[in-house]
Amino acid sequence: MRKFRPSSLSAAAGLAAALLCTAPGVSAGASASDTGPRIRQHTEIIQLVAKQTRSENVDVGKKGLSPGDGIVIAEDLYRDGKKIGDHSVVCTYILTEPGELQCLGTFALPQGQITSQALLHLPAAASVDIAVTGGTGDYRSARGFVHTVPAGTHTVPAAVTERRLTFHIIVDDQQEG
């Protein structure tokens, strides 16, 4: 595998890093079906800051950017200034002109992991909603989305290595018979 570092990928790396965190926040709710079992649920709103610690571009085919090439990103996750977890994301180029990346990520938190997925079109928007696809531990039934925006004020998109994440997650608590 050859590594490449085209400057046009920097903004995508920052946004892709945001993909794809949590700590309990909470408002409770319930959902029921008239014909099926009642499932108790609660909603969590989790706010974190993601700080990129590493980003690598990977060239797997022809030299230079081509479909199948990717970006691998690692981030630390913070809540109230304290590190509480980490986040990893892998994005693969589906198209290069216009740019289109398929990204998969995992947020590792004290209560479990949250998985996420997104299709990014380049140039990427400053804020993005990313699908929550599941999880483990307390988040084994997680679904919803994470809204991501740059933290602070950055005049150069490529300089964005810190993002604010707001998780909007629904989790099943238990099943009642």
VODO-47877 format. One record per atom (N, C-alpha, C): residue number from 1; atom name; x, y, z. Coordinates in pm, 1 decimal, padded with zeros to 6 digits. Layout:
// residues N
(NUM,"CA",(X,Y,Z))
...
***
This chain:
// residues 177
(1,"N",(00083.6,-00117.9,00000.0))
(1,"CA",(00000.0,00000.0,00000.0))
(1,"C",(00087.7,00123.7,00000.0))
(2,"N",(00052.6,00220.7,-00083.2))
(2,"CA",(00123.9,00347.5,-00087.0))
(2,"C",(00040.5,00451.8,-00015.3))
(3,"N",(00107.4,00539.4,00057.1))
(3,"CA",(00037.1,00650.2,00121.9))
(3,"C",(00042.1,00770.0,00029.4))
(4,"N",(-00063.8,00850.7,00028.3))
(4,"CA",(-00062.9,00974.3,-00048.4))
(4,"C",(-00122.6,01083.8,00036.3))
(5,"N",(-00090.4,01207.4,00004.9))
(5,"CA",(-00136.5,01320.1,00083.7))
(5,"C",(-00181.1,01435.2,-00003.6))
(6,"N",(-00280.7,01417.5,-00088.9))
(6,"CA",(-00328.0,01532.5,-00165.9))
(6,"C",(-00391.6,01634.7,-00072.8))
(7,"N",(-00360.3,01761.2,-00091.8))
(7,"CA",(-00411.7,01865.7,-00002.6))
(7,"C",(-00563.1,01876.2,-00007.7))
(8,"N",(-00624.3,01836.2,-00117.8))
(8,"CA",(-00770.2,01847.6,-00127.3))
(8,"C",(-00841.4,01751.2,-00034.4))
(9,"N",(-00769.4,01654.4,00021.1))
(9,"CA",(-00833.3,01557.5,00109.8))
(9,"C",(-00839.4,01605.0,00254.1))
(10,"N",(-00767.8,01711.0,00289.3))
(10,"CA",(-00762.9,01755.3,00428.7))
(10,"C",(-00899.1,01790.0,00484.6))
(11,"N",(-00979.4,01862.4,00410.0))
(11,"CA",(-01112.7,01898.6,00457.9))
(11,"C",(-01198.1,01774.2,00473.1))
(12,"N",(-01187.2,01681.5,00380.0))
(12,"CA",(-01264.4,01557.1,00389.2))
(12,"C",(-01220.9,01478.0,00511.0))
(13,"N",(-01092.0,01476.5,00541.8))
(13,"CA",(-01043.2,01402.2,00657.8))
(13,"C",(-01100.8,01459.9,00785.9))
(14,"N",(-01104.8,01592.7,00796.1))
(14,"CA",(-01161.2,01654.9,00916.0))
(14,"C",(-01307.7,01623.0,00931.7))
(15,"N",(-01383.1,01628.5,00823.5))
(15,"CA",(-01525.2,01598.8,00830.3))
(15,"C",(-01548.1,01450.7,00854.2))
(16,"N",(-01472.3,01367.6,00787.1))
(16,"CA",(-01488.7,01223.5,00804.3))
(16,"C",(-01458.8,01184.6,00948.0))
(17,"N",(-01363.6,01252.6,01009.5))
(17,"CA",(-01329.9,01221.8,01147.0))
(17,"C",(-01447.1,01246.8,01239.5))
(18,"N",(-01528.3,01342.7,01202.8))
(18,"CA",(-01642.2,01372.8,01286.8))
(18,"C",(-01746.4,01264.2,01279.9))
(19,"N",(-01739.5,01186.5,01177.8))
(19,"CA",(-01836.4,01080.0,01162.2))
(19,"C",(-01828.5,00988.6,01279.5))
(20,"N",(-01887.0,00972.6,01281.3))
(20,"CA",(-01888.4,00853.1,01347.0))
(20,"C",(-01841.2,00873.5,01485.9))
(21,"N",(-02009.6,00903.3,01941.3))
(21,"CA",(-01953.1,00921.5,02073.8))
(21,"C",(-02060.1,00923.3,02175.3))
(22,"N",(-02032.5,00900.9,02311.0))
(22,"CA",(-02144.8,00924.6,02397.9))
(22,"C",(-02113.6,00919.9,02544.8))
(23,"N",(-02200.8,00974.2,02620.9))
(23,"CA",(-02201.6,00970.7,02764.9))
(23,"C",(-02345.0,00998.1,02800.4))
(24,"N",(-02394.3,00945.1,02908.8))
(24,"CA",(-02537.4,00956.2,02930.6))
(24,"C",(-02584.8,01100.3,02946.1))
(25,"N",(-02689.0,01130.5,02881.9))
(25,"CA",(-02756.8,01258.0,02889.3))
(25,"C",(-02897.9,01218.4,02921.5))
(26,"N",(-03017.2,01257.7,02903.0))
(26,"CA",(-03132.2,01169.2,02908.5))
(26,"C",(-03266.8,01233.8,02925.3))
(27,"N",(-03351.1,01183.1,02845.9))
(27,"CA",(-03490.3,01211.4,02869.3))
(27,"C",(-03560.0,01081.4,02839.7))
(28,"N",(-03657.3,01047.6,02918.0))
(28,"CA",(-03720.9,00917.5,02902.1))
(28,"C",(-03847.3,00928.5,02819.4))
(29,"N",(-03876.4,00820.5,02748.2))
(29,"CA",(-03997.3,00813.7,02668.2))
(29,"C",(-04040.5,00670.1,02658.2))
(30,"N",(-04159.0,00643.8,02606.8))
(30,"CA",(-04204.8,00507.2,02590.8))
(30,"C",(-04271.4,00493.5,02456.0))
(31,"N",(-04266.3,00372.8,02403.0))
(31,"CA",(-04328.4,00344.6,02275.3))
(31,"C",(-04401.0,00212.5,02286.7))
(32,"N",(-04517.8,00202.1,02225.7))
(32,"CA",(-04591.6,00077.5,02234.6))
(32,"C",(-04666.5,00052.0,02105.8))
(33,"N",(-04688.0,-00072.7,02077.6))
(33,"CA",(-04768.3,-00114.1,01963.5))
(33,"C",(-04896.6,-00173.2,02018.8))
(34,"N",(-05009.0,-00148.4,01950.8))
(34,"CA",(-05136.1,-00201.1,01997.9))
(34,"C",(-05141.9,-00353.3,01990.9))
(35,"N",(-05066.8,-00413.6,01898.9))
(35,"CA",(-05076.7,-00557.6,01880.9))
(35,"C",(-04955.1,-00634.0,01928.6))
(36,"N",(-04846.6,-00567.2,01958.9))
(36,"CA",(-04724.6,-00637.4,01996.7))
(36,"C",(-04681.5,-00603.0,02137.4))
(37,"N",(-04566.5,-00655.9,02175.6))
(37,"CA",(-04514.7,-00627.7,02309.5))
(37,"C",(-04476.5,-00480.8,02323.0))
(38,"N",(-04481.1,-00431.3,02442.3))
(38,"CA",(-04444.6,-00292.8,02471.6))
(38,"C",(-04293.5,-00286.6,02492.3))
(39,"N",(-04232.4,-00192.3,02425.3))
(39,"CA",(-04088.0,-00173.7,02438.0))
(39,"C",(-04064.1,-00039.9,02504.8))
(40,"N",(-03991.1,-00043.4,02615.5))
(40,"CA",(-03955.5,00081.2,02683.1))
(40,"C",(-03830.3,00135.3,02617.5))
(41,"N",(-03830.2,00265.8,02595.5))
(41,"CA",(-03717.8,00331.1,02531.0))
(41,"C",(-03681.4,00457.6,02606.1))
(42,"N",(-03561.2,00501.8,02585.1))
(42,"CA",(-03524.2,00634.4,02632.0))
(42,"C",(-03439.8,00701.0,02524.8))
(43,"N",(-03442.1,00832.4,02527.8))
(43,"CA",(-03365.7,00911.7,02432.6))
(43,"C",(-03247.3,00972.9,02505.4))
(44,"N",(-03133.2,00970.2,02441.4))
(44,"CA",(-03013.9,01033.7,02497.6))
(44,"C",(-02966.4,01142.0,02402.1))
(45,"N",(-02937.4,01256.3,02458.3))
(45,"CA",(-02873.3,01365.7,02384.7))
(45,"C",(-02735.1,01377.1,02447.9))
(46,"N",(-02633.8,01348.0,02369.8))
(46,"CA",(-02497.0,01344.7,02421.0))
(46,"C",(-02414.0,01446.6,02344.1))
(47,"N",(-02346.0,01533.3,02417.5))
(47,"CA",(-02263.3,01635.1,02353.0))
(47,"C",(-02117.3,01610.9,02387.6))
(48,"N",(-02035.4,01599.0,02282.6))
(48,"CA",(-01893.1,01572.2,02298.6))
(48,"C",(-01812.6,01658.5,02202.6))
(49,"N",(-01684.4,01664.4,02228.9))
(49,"CA",(-01590.9,01728.5,02137.3))
(49,"C",(-01495.1,01619.3,02090.2))
(50,"N",(-01473.9,01611.9,01959.0))
(50,"CA",(-01381.2,01516.4,01899.4))
(50,"C",(-01257.6,01592.0,01853.1))
(51,"N",(-01140.0,01543.8,01896.6))
(51,"CA",(-01013.6,01605.4,01855.6))
(51,"C",(-00932.6,01501.4,01779.5))
(52,"N",(-00905.3,01533.0,01653.9))
(52,"CA",(-00832.6,01440.1,01568.1))
(52,"C",(-00690.5,01419.5,01619.1))
(53,"N",(-00647.1,01293.9,01629.3))
(53,"CA",(-00512.0,01262.2,01673.6))
(53,"C",(-00427.0,01205.6,01560.0))
(54,"N",(-00493.9,01153.6,01456.3))
(54,"CA",(-00419.8,01096.2,01343.7))
(54,"C",(-00509.3,01086.8,01221.0))
(55,"N",(-00449.4,01107.3,01104.4))
(55,"CA",(-00520.3,01093.8,00977.6))
(55,"C",(-00420.7,01044.0,00874.0))
(56,"N",(-00455.7,00936.0,00805.7))
(56,"CA",(-00369.4,00880.2,00701.6))
(56,"C",(-00450.5,00858.4,00575.1))
(57,"N",(-00395.9,00899.1,00462.7))
(57,"CA",(-00455.8,00870.8,00332.9))
(57,"C",(-00390.8,00744.7,00278.8))
(58,"N",(-00470.8,00657.9,00219.6))
(58,"CA",(-00419.9,00531.0,00169.7))
(58,"C",(-00449.9,00518.5,00020.2))
(59,"N",(-00347.3,00487.3,-00057.8))
(59,"CA",(-00360.2,00470.5,-00201.3))
(59,"C",(-00347.7,00320.7,-00231.4))
(60,"N",(-00456.3,00256.2,-00274.7))
(60,"CA",(-00455.3,00110.6,-00292.6))
(60,"C",(-00451.3,00066.3,-00438.0))
(61,"N",(-00476.4,00153.3,-00530.9))
(61,"CA",(-00481.8,00115.1,-00672.7))
(61,"C",(-00376.3,00188.9,-00751.5))
(62,"N",(-00420.2,00246.1,-00862.9))
(62,"CA",(-00329.8,00328.0,-00943.1))
(62,"C",(-00273.8,00440.0,-00856.0))
(63,"N",(-00152.9,00482.6,-00887.2))
(63,"CA",(-00092.5,00592.4,-00812.2))
(63,"C",(-00179.3,00716.0,-00827.0))
(64,"N",(-00207.1,00782.0,-00717.3))
(64,"CA",(-00294.6,00898.6,-00716.7))
(64,"C",(-00434.9,00858.7,-00674.1))
(65,"N",(-00519.2,00956.2,-00661.2))
(65,"CA",(-00655.1,00934.4,-00612.6))
(65,"C",(-00739.1,00855.7,-00713.1))
(66,"N",(-00798.0,00745.8,-00665.7))
(66,"CA",(-00884.9,00663.3,-00749.7))
(66,"C",(-00985.8,00590.6,-00660.7))
(67,"N",(-01097.3,00540.7,-00718.7))
(67,"CA",(-01195.6,00466.5,-00638.1))
(67,"C",(-01127.1,00352.9,-00562.2))
(68,"N",(-01164.3,00336.9,-00434.8))
(68,"CA",(-01104.5,00235.4,-00348.9))
(68,"C",(-01000.0,00292.1,-00255.0))
(69,"N",(-00942.6,00408.0,-00287.6))
(69,"CA",(-00848.6,00473.0,-00196.7))
(69,"C",(-00925.4,00517.1,-00072.8))
(70,"N",(-00855.3,00548.9,00032.9))
(70,"CA",(-00927.3,00583.0,00153.9))
(70,"C",(-00857.8,00677.7,00247.6))
(71,"N",(-00927.1,00704.0,00356.2))
(71,"CA",(-00879.0,00788.6,00465.0))
(71,"C",(-00907.7,00712.9,00594.4))
(72,"N",(-00808.2,00704.7,00682.5))
(72,"CA",(-00823.0,00641.0,00812.9))
(72,"C",(-00797.6,00748.9,00917.2))
(73,"N",(-00891.0,00764.6,01011.7))
(73,"CA",(-00883.1,00874.3,01108.5))
(73,"C",(-00903.6,00822.7,01250.5))
(74,"N",(-00827.6,00879.3,01344.0))
(74,"CA",(-00843.6,00849.0,01486.3))
(74,"C",(-00867.7,00980.5,01560.0))
(75,"N",(-00957.4,00975.5,01659.8))
(75,"CA",(-00989.2,01094.3,01739.6))
(75,"C",(-01003.6,01056.4,01886.2))
(76,"N",(-00976.6,01152.1,01972.5))
(76,"CA",(-01008.3,01139.5,02114.4))
(76,"C",(-01139.5,01212.8,02137.0))
(77,"N",(-01222.6,01160.6,02227.5))
(77,"CA",(-01352.6,01219.5,02258.2))
(77,"C",(-01350.3,01279.4,02398.0))
(78,"N",(-01401.6,01403.1,02408.3))
(78,"CA",(-01398.7,01477.5,02533.8))
(78,"C",(-01537.5,01523.4,02574.1))
(79,"N",(-01557.7,01524.3,02704.1))
(79,"CA",(-01679.4,01580.1,02763.8))
(79,"C",(-01635.7,01667.2,02879.9))
(80,"N",(-01674.8,01793.6,02876.5))
(80,"CA",(-01635.2,01890.2,02979.9))
(80,"C",(-01483.9,01892.0,03000.3))
(81,"N",(-01408.6,01883.5,02890.6))
(81,"CA",(-01263.4,01890.5,02895.8))
(81,"C",(-01193.4,01762.0,02937.5))
(82,"N",(-01268.0,01657.3,02970.9))
(82,"CA",(-01209.2,01531.0,03016.0))
(82,"C",(-01224.3,01425.2,02906.8))
(83,"N",(-01114.3,01355.2,02875.2))
(83,"CA",(-01120.2,01250.4,02774.4))
(83,"C",(-01204.9,01134.4,02827.8))
(84,"N",(-01306.7,01094.4,02748.5))
(84,"CA",(-01394.2,00984.7,02792.1))
(84,"C",(-01397.6,00868.0,02693.5))
(85,"N",(-01332.3,00882.7,02578.9))
(85,"CA",(-01335.8,00774.3,02481.9))
(85,"C",(-01258.1,00808.2,02357.8))
(86,"N",(-01276.6,00725.2,02257.2))
(86,"CA",(-01210.4,00751.2,02131.1))
(86,"C",(-01300.9,00710.0,02015.5))
(87,"N",(-01259.4,00752.0,01897.8))
(87,"CA",(-01339.7,00732.9,01777.0))
(87,"C",(-01246.0,00697.9,01662.4))
(88,"N",(-01285.2,00599.1,01583.9))
(88,"CA",(-01210.0,00560.6,01465.2))
(88,"C",(-01305.3,00559.7,01347.4))
(89,"N",(-01257.5,00603.8,01230.8))
(89,"CA",(-01340.2,00605.6,01110.5))
(89,"C",(-01254.5,00569.4,00989.9))
(90,"N",(-01314.9,00493.0,00900.3))
(90,"CA",(-01251.1,00456.2,00774.9))
(90,"C",(-01343.9,00501.7,00662.6))
(91,"N",(-01291.3,00580.5,00569.4))
(91,"CA",(-01368.7,00627.4,00454.7))
(91,"C",(-01304.6,00574.8,00327.4))
(92,"N",(-01388.0,00530.1,00235.8))
(92,"CA",(-01341.8,00477.6,00108.2))
(92,"C",(-01400.2,00561.4,-00004.9))
(93,"N",(-01314.5,00600.0,-00099.3))
(93,"CA",(-01362.7,00674.3,-00214.8))
(93,"C",(-01443.7,00582.7,-00305.7))
(94,"N",(-01565.8,00624.7,-00333.6))
(94,"CA",(-01651.4,00556.3,-00428.9))
(94,"C",(-01633.9,00623.8,-00565.0))
(95,"N",(-01637.6,00756.6,-00564.9))
(95,"CA",(-01612.9,00838.0,-00684.0))
(95,"C",(-01507.4,00942.0,-00650.0))
(96,"N",(-01430.3,00981.8,-00749.9))
(96,"CA",(-01331.5,01087.0,-00725.1))
(96,"C",(-01370.6,01218.9,-00791.1))
(97,"N",(-01449.8,01215.4,-00896.7))
(97,"CA",(-01497.9,01336.1,-00965.0))
(97,"C",(-01645.7,01323.4,-00993.3))
(98,"N",(-01736.0,01378.5,-00922.4))
(98,"CA",(-01714.2,01453.9,-00798.3))
(98,"C",(-01680.6,01357.8,-00684.2))
(99,"N",(-01618.0,01409.5,-00581.6))
(99,"CA",(-01577.1,01325.5,-00469.5))
(99,"C",(-01694.8,01269.1,-00391.7))
(100,"N",(-01688.0,01139.4,-00363.1))
(100,"CA",(-01791.9,01072.1,-00283.7))
(100,"C",(-01722.2,00967.5,-00197.3))
(101,"N",(-01741.6,00977.5,-00066.4))
(101,"CA",(-01678.4,00887.7,00030.2))
(101,"C",(-01784.3,00810.8,00109.3))
(102,"N",(-01765.2,00680.7,00123.9))
(102,"CA",(-01848.7,00598.0,00213.0))
(102,"C",(-01768.9,00583.1,00341.3))
(103,"N",(-01825.3,00627.5,00454.6))
(103,"CA",(-01752.4,00627.6,00581.8))
(103,"C",(-01822.5,00542.8,00686.3))
(104,"N",(-01743.7,00463.9,00759.1))
(104,"CA",(-01791.4,00381.3,00868.9))
(104,"C",(-01709.8,00415.9,00992.4))
(105,"N",(-01776.0,00433.7,01106.3))
(105,"CA",(-01704.1,00472.3,01226.8))
(105,"C",(-01755.5,00404.5,01351.7))
(106,"N",(-01671.0,00402.9,01453.4))
(106,"CA",(-01707.4,00346.7,01583.6))
(106,"C",(-01659.8,00441.1,01693.3))
(107,"N",(-01752.7,00476.5,01782.5))
(107,"CA",(-01723.1,00557.7,01900.0))
(107,"C",(-01712.8,00462.8,02019.2))
(108,"N",(-01599.7,00460.1,02087.3))
(108,"CA",(-01581.2,00375.4,02205.0))
(108,"C",(-01596.8,00462.8,02329.4))
(109,"N",(-01698.0,00429.6,02410.8))
(109,"CA",(-01730.4,00506.4,02531.3))
(109,"C",(-01734.2,00414.7,02651.7))
(110,"N",(-01734.3,00469.4,02770.7))
(110,"CA",(-01736.4,00385.0,02890.1))
(110,"C",(-01856.7,00288.8,02896.5))
(111,"N",(-01972.8,00328.1,02843.2))
(111,"CA",(-02093.4,00245.5,02851.1))
(111,"C",(-02107.6,00148.8,02734.3))
(112,"N",(-02019.6,00155.6,02636.8))
(112,"CA",(-02027.5,00069.7,02519.3))
(112,"C",(-01982.2,00144.5,02395.3))
(113,"N",(-02002.6,00081.1,02281.1))
(113,"CA",(-01964.0,00141.9,02154.7))
(113,"C",(-02087.2,00180.0,02073.8))
(114,"N",(-02071.4,00283.9,01991.5))
(114,"CA",(-02177.1,00328.7,01900.3))
(114,"C",(-02118.9,00325.5,01759.5))
(115,"N",(-02190.3,00260.3,01668.1))
(115,"CA",(-02144.5,00253.4,01529.0))
(115,"C",(-02221.7,00353.7,01444.6))
(116,"N",(-02156.1,00400.7,01335.4))
(116,"CA",(-02218.8,00501.1,01250.8))
(116,"C",(-02174.2,00484.3,01105.9))
(117,"N",(-02249.7,00549.3,01017.7))
(117,"CA",(-02222.8,00537.4,00874.5))
(117,"C",(-02273.7,00660.6,00802.1))
(118,"N",(-02201.1,00701.7,00696.2))
(118,"CA",(-02245.3,00816.1,00616.3))
(118,"C",(-02184.2,00809.7,00476.9))
(119,"N",(-02254.6,00869.0,00383.6))
(119,"CA",(-02204.2,00889.6,00248.2))
(119,"C",(-02180.2,01039.1,00234.0))
(120,"N",(-02054.3,01078.2,00217.1))
(120,"CA",(-02017.9,01219.7,00207.1))
(120,"C",(-01994.2,01257.9,00062.4))
(121,"N",(-02051.2,01370.2,00022.7))
(121,"CA",(-02027.3,01426.2,-00109.5))
(121,"C",(-01934.1,01545.6,-00092.7))
(122,"N",(-01828.9,01550.4,-00173.3))
(122,"CA",(-01731.3,01657.9,-00164.5))
(122,"C",(-01759.4,01764.3,-00269.8))
(123,"N",(-01736.4,01891.5,-00238.9))
(123,"CA",(-01687.4,01937.6,-00109.9))
(123,"C",(-01793.8,01918.3,-00001.6))
(124,"N",(-01750.6,01877.7,00114.6))
(124,"CA",(-01841.2,01845.9,00224.1))
(124,"C",(-01896.1,01972.6,00289.5))
(125,"N",(-02019.4,01963.5,00335.6))
(125,"CA",(-02082.4,02073.9,00408.6))
(125,"C",(-02016.2,02087.5,00546.0))
(126,"N",(-02025.7,02204.4,00605.4))
(126,"CA",(-01966.7,02226.3,00738.1))
(126,"C",(-02033.3,02140.6,00844.2))
(127,"N",(-02165.9,02127.0,00837.6))
(127,"CA",(-02235.1,02041.3,00935.0))
(127,"C",(-02294.9,01922.6,00861.6))
(128,"N",(-02291.4,01809.3,00928.5))
(128,"CA",(-02339.3,01685.3,00867.9))
(128,"C",(-02413.7,01604.4,00973.6))
(129,"N",(-02523.2,01540.0,00933.2))
(129,"CA",(-02592.9,01444.1,01018.4))
(129,"C",(-02551.5,01304.6,00973.8))
(130,"N",(-02507.5,01223.6,01068.6))
(130,"CA",(-02454.2,01090.8,01041.3))
(130,"C",(-02544.7,00987.0,01106.9))
(131,"N",(-02578.4,00881.2,01035.7))
(131,"CA",(-02666.4,00777.0,01088.0))
(131,"C",(-02596.8,00694.9,01196.3))
(132,"N",(-02668.3,00670.6,01306.7))
(132,"CA",(-02623.0,00576.8,01409.5))
(132,"C",(-02683.0,00442.2,01370.1))
(133,"N",(-02596.8,00342.3,01351.5))
(133,"CA",(-02640.9,00213.0,01299.8))
(133,"C",(-02650.1,00102.4,01404.5))
(134,"N",(-02607.1,00128.7,01526.7))
(134,"CA",(-02613.7,00026.3,01631.1))
(134,"C",(-02508.9,00050.0,01735.8))
(135,"N",(-02478.0,-00056.3,01810.4))
(135,"CA",(-02377.8,-00042.7,01913.8))
(135,"C",(-02364.5,-00166.6,01998.6))
(136,"N",(-02291.4,-00151.8,02108.8))
(136,"CA",(-02270.9,-00260.1,02204.7))
(136,"C",(-02295.8,-00205.0,02344.5))
(137,"N",(-02297.5,-00293.7,02443.4))
(137,"CA",(-02316.5,-00251.0,02581.9))
(137,"C",(-02448.9,-00178.6,02598.4))
(138,"N",(-02448.8,-00066.1,02665.9))
(138,"CA",(-02571.1,00012.2,02686.1))
(138,"C",(-02630.7,00062.5,02555.3))
(139,"N",(-02554.2,00057.3,02447.3))
(139,"CA",(-02599.2,00109.4,02318.2))
(139,"C",(-02629.9,-00000.7,02216.5))
(140,"N",(-02652.9,-00122.9,02261.9))
(140,"CA",(-02673.4,-00235.8,02170.1))
(140,"C",(-02795.0,-00218.9,02079.7))
(141,"N",(-02891.9,-00136.8,02118.4))
(141,"CA",(-03009.0,-00114.5,02032.6))
(141,"C",(-03014.7,00030.1,01980.2))
(142,"N",(-02903.0,00099.8,01987.2))
(142,"CA",(-02899.7,00242.3,01950.5))
(142,"C",(-02937.2,00266.4,01804.9))
(143,"N",(-03014.1,00373.2,01784.9))
(143,"CA",(-03046.4,00422.5,01651.4))
(143,"C",(-03068.1,00572.4,01664.9))
(144,"N",(-03053.5,00641.3,01554.6))
(144,"CA",(-03067.1,00786.8,01557.0))
(144,"C",(-02962.2,00848.9,01467.8))
(145,"N",(-02908.3,00963.1,01512.0))
(145,"CA",(-02807.9,01032.2,01431.7))
(145,"C",(-02717.4,01114.5,01521.7))
(146,"N",(-02603.6,01152.3,01465.0))
(146,"CA",(-02511.0,01243.1,01532.6))
(146,"C",(-02492.2,01363.6,01440.3))
(147,"N",(-02509.2,01481.6,01496.9))
(147,"CA",(-02492.3,01606.7,01423.4))
(147,"C",(-02351.6,01657.1,01455.2))
(148,"N",(-02275.5,01689.6,01351.5))
(148,"CA",(-02137.7,01731.7,01371.0))
(148,"C",(-02112.9,01867.5,01305.1))
(149,"N",(-02042.9,01954.4,01378.6))
(149,"CA",(-02005.5,02087.2,01327.8))
(149,"C",(-01863.9,02119.4,01375.7))
(150,"N",(-01791.9,02204.1,01301.2))
(150,"CA",(-01657.7,02243.4,01346.4))
(150,"C",(-01664.5,02313.4,01481.4))
(151,"N",(-01565.3,02288.8,01565.5))
(151,"CA",(-01556.7,02357.0,01695.1))
(151,"C",(-01481.1,02488.0,01674.9))
(152,"N",(-01524.0,02593.0,01740.7))
(152,"CA",(-01455.2,02721.0,01729.7))
(152,"C",(-01475.9,02783.4,01593.7))
(153,"N",(-01389.9,02875.9,01559.2))
(153,"CA",(-01399.1,02942.0,01428.2))
(153,"C",(-01274.0,02908.8,01348.8))
(154,"N",(-01293.2,02848.0,01233.6))
(154,"CA",(-01182.8,02812.4,01145.3))
(154,"C",(-01209.5,02876.5,01010.5))
(155,"N",(-01113.4,02951.6,00961.6))
(155,"CA",(-01131.8,03015.3,00831.5))
(155,"C",(-01087.8,02923.7,00717.6))
(156,"N",(-01008.0,02822.9,00748.5))
(156,"CA",(-00961.6,02729.0,00646.7))
(156,"C",(-01020.4,02591.2,00679.6))
(157,"N",(-01109.3,02536.5,00594.3))
(157,"CA",(-01170.5,02406.7,00624.2))
(157,"C",(-01069.4,02297.0,00652.7))
(158,"N",(-00955.0,02298.0,00586.1))
(158,"CA",(-00854.8,02194.1,00607.5))
(158,"C",(-00797.9,02197.9,00748.9))
(159,"N",(-00811.6,02312.2,00817.4))
(159,"CA",(-00757.6,02326.0,00951.9))
(159,"C",(-00850.9,02268.1,01058.8))
(160,"N",(-00967.4,02221.3,01019.9))
(160,"CA",(-01063.7,02171.8,01117.6))
(160,"C",(-01023.8,02031.0,01163.7))
(161,"N",(-00968.2,02023.7,01283.2))
(161,"CA",(-00932.4,01894.8,01342.1))
(161,"C",(-01007.0,01873.7,01473.4))
(162,"N",(-01098.1,01964.0,01504.6))
(162,"CA",(-01179.1,01954.8,01625.7))
(162,"C",(-01323.1,01984.8,01588.1))
(163,"N",(-01414.2,01896.7,01632.1))
(163,"CA",(-01555.1,01912.0,01596.7))
(163,"C",(-01642.4,01888.7,01718.8))
(164,"N",(-01759.2,01952.6,01718.3))
(164,"CA",(-01860.2,01931.4,01822.1))
(164,"C",(-01958.4,01827.3,01769.9))
(165,"N",(-01986.3,01728.8,01854.2))
(165,"CA",(-02076.4,01619.8,01818.9))
(165,"C",(-02197.4,01622.4,01911.6))
(166,"N",(-02315.9,01614.3,01853.6))
(166,"CA",(-02437.6,01603.0,01933.3))
(166,"C",(-02509.3,01476.8,01888.2))
(167,"N",(-02515.1,01378.5,01977.1))
(167,"CA",(-02582.8,01252.3,01949.1))
(167,"C",(-02729.4,01263.9,01987.3))
(168,"N",(-02814.2,01216.4,01900.0))
(168,"CA",(-02958.7,01206.6,01923.4))
(168,"C",(-02990.8,01058.5,01908.2))
(169,"N",(-02995.8,00986.5,02020.4))
(169,"CA",(-03003.7,00840.8,02016.4))
(169,"C",(-03127.3,00790.6,02091.0))
(170,"N",(-03192.4,00692.0,02031.3))
(170,"CA",(-03301.0,00620.0,02098.0))
(170,"C",(-03246.4,00482.0,02132.4))
(171,"N",(-03267.0,00439.1,02255.7))
(171,"CA",(-03217.5,00308.9,02302.4))
(171,"C",(-03332.7,00234.1,02368.6))
(172,"N",(-03349.5,00103.5,02334.1))
(172,"CA",(-03448.6,00019.1,02399.2))
(172,"C",(-03397.8,-00018.1,02537.7))
(173,"N",(-03481.2,-00003.3,02638.9))
(173,"CA",(-03442.3,-00038.9,02775.8))
(173,"C",(-03470.4,-00184.4,02805.5))
(174,"N",(-03595.9,-00225.7,02783.3))
(174,"CA",(-03636.4,-00363.3,02811.9))
(174,"C",(-03769.2,-00389.3,02744.5))
(175,"N",(-03803.9,-00513.7,02739.2))
(175,"CA",(-03930.4,-00550.8,02679.0))
(175,"C",(-04026.5,-00595.9,02788.6))
(176,"N",(-04149.0,-00545.8,02781.6))
(176,"CA",(-04250.3,-00585.9,02879.3))
(176,"C",(-04345.0,-00684.2,02812.8))
(177,"N",(-04388.7,-00782.7,02884.5))
(177,"CA",(-04477.8,-00884.4,02825.0))
(177,"C",(-04622.1,-00862.7,02847.9))
***
